[in-house]
Amino acid sequence: MSVWQLVIKEIIRRKSNFVSGLVAVMLAVAVLAGSMTILRLHDLRTERIVNEKERETRERMAQLQDDYRKIMKNLGVNLLIFPENQKLADFYADDVVSSYMPETYATRLAEAKIVTIRHLLPILQEKVEWPERKRTIILIGTRGEVPSLFRDPKEPILVAVPKGHAVIGYELAQSCGLKPGDRIKLFGRTFTISSCNEERGTKDDITIWIDLAQAQEILRKPGRINAIMALKCLCPGNELALVRRDVAAVLPGVQVIEQGTKVLTRAEARERAAREAEEALAAEIRNRQQLREEHERFSAILVPLVLLISALWVGLVFYTNVRERLSEIGILRALGARSRTILSLFLGKAVLMGLTGAVAGYFLGTIIGISRGEPTLVIWDLQLIGWVSATALILSLVASWVPAYYAAQQDPADILREE
Amino acid sequence: MSNVLVLENVSKTYLKGDLRITALAPIHLTVAPGEFVAVQGPSGSGKTTCLLIAGGLLRPDNGRVLVNGHELYTMPRNQLAAFRAANIGFVFQQYHLIPYLTVLENILAPDAAWGRKNDPSRGKALAKQFGLDHRLDHTPAELSSGEKQRTALARALLFNPKIILADEVTGNLDQENARIVLGYLKEYVATGGSVLMVTHDGNIAKQADRIEYLVESREMLSRQ
């Protein structure tokens, strides 16, 4: 016979006493495990909702980005970089650019590691009289985008016009009866029309685009350009002042203006949509956090209360058990049992009660917790099992300590004499 | 040969409020090896107090108690518990069997109390010796009074104690069972063991080798 055998046989004999204490421990553990499971499920659900919303936002932003690219492609670039001495008033009044800068400026910008602008397109443009047709046109020479040395190549917004070819604006094509494949004379040179643009309702409708080098020959401006078109990167916080600062660092003195209100509106709409999506996400996180705090507050009251009541209940169960077993305590002491043997009779029972209560309470609490939400795999949460087991053990040991100590301190002579 | 049990000038009083009650007036008592001694006296004369003091369960106010030459109340508490388990057997009128254990488990209960591991065959042999071998798996509730007392007696003998202290062991038994139990005590004495039995019953006391009387004045009178 060992003390453990005595403990187990006593439990089997006095089932109701053990079960009564077990129910108390189980309920305490169930409330604890249930509360923690609900919080854990809440966190998992929050994580899933946030991930879902972030994914939706990303997709929406990607869609907007794509829209934006398409619009930009249609509307062209939105930045113009002019020479230092270009009078902006003249440009705004007549669309005339009368100052020039070296074509190498475009290359210098492309080689600089500027992230605020992209798609650099050097141009030479002048309002001229088309001698062969006796009408005013805008002649633009372009060589296509200058590739960046440090960026991945992007699909160009505007493609270069091959040498000997021309792109004709809508109004010119209509009024002169021109179509792709036709050959035209321009300042004594022959060009093949590679395409005719759709109607844009801007000066582009009276523009002819040709190769930059040919335009420089015609306009007698070798190696010179009078504007670099570019696209302002729609990065967060990318203000025009920032672009100007970056460009000035490479090309001191040049002027940068921003064009294209539709593009800006669209960009602003995109930024607003992004902001709104972020705010909606933040609001959702705040709501979920608030809900969690409410759960926590409720648990912070409920769990200690249930633990206290359970501890009192377990203490009472053990006290009753001690009173019921005084004769047994007396005879065991007479037979040579030490105080610690008597103590271990009751604390051993408390350990078994705690462990059994922990297992039963854990499953009960977890199932109750899960039943409030959708089933998940939190049922084997080892950390939670550790917590509730420790709590159940501490609860049953603390609650049974006073009755067990009382039993161990009983004077066997008193008990045996009274019996 | 030295005495197994010696009570030298032992007395015990209790305080009840301001009143000091004498439970046991100073007495002197010895039990020799192989001797069966009965202490007879009326209810309230201090018989049980005397037995508990002799068994190391109740510290006397005065005097010395020696078992097998060892003074009990100078030992530390845990040493006394171990000494008691090894040298003293107890049998009570109320049997004090553990209700959730079987007969065999009750006989082996001192193992759990003392933390020793006995071969169950020792328990079975004792059960057979006391005519309980057909009751090994029965609980105390399923036993007759005689069987309960025999189980308690078998339990007291598990560690082959030097002396058995018996408190009104026949008090709840019919004549036949009382005769049987006393027979077992005599058998034990015949094998060299000692018995100190307290009883109020003169006929039972007569079965002992020697009777010591506790009178109302708590004086010990001796009759051979």
Interface residues (C-beta under 8 A of the other chain):
Chain A: M1 S2 V3 Q5 L6 K9 E10 I12 R13 R14 S327 E328 G330 I331 L332 R333 A334 L335 G336 A337 R338 S339 T341 D411 P412 A413 L416 R417 E419
Chain B: T48 T49 L52 G55 L57 L58 R77 N78 A81 A82 R84 A85 A86 F90 F92 Q94 H96 I98 P99 Y100 L101 E105 L108 A109 P110 D111 A112 A113 W114 G115 K117 N118 R155 D167
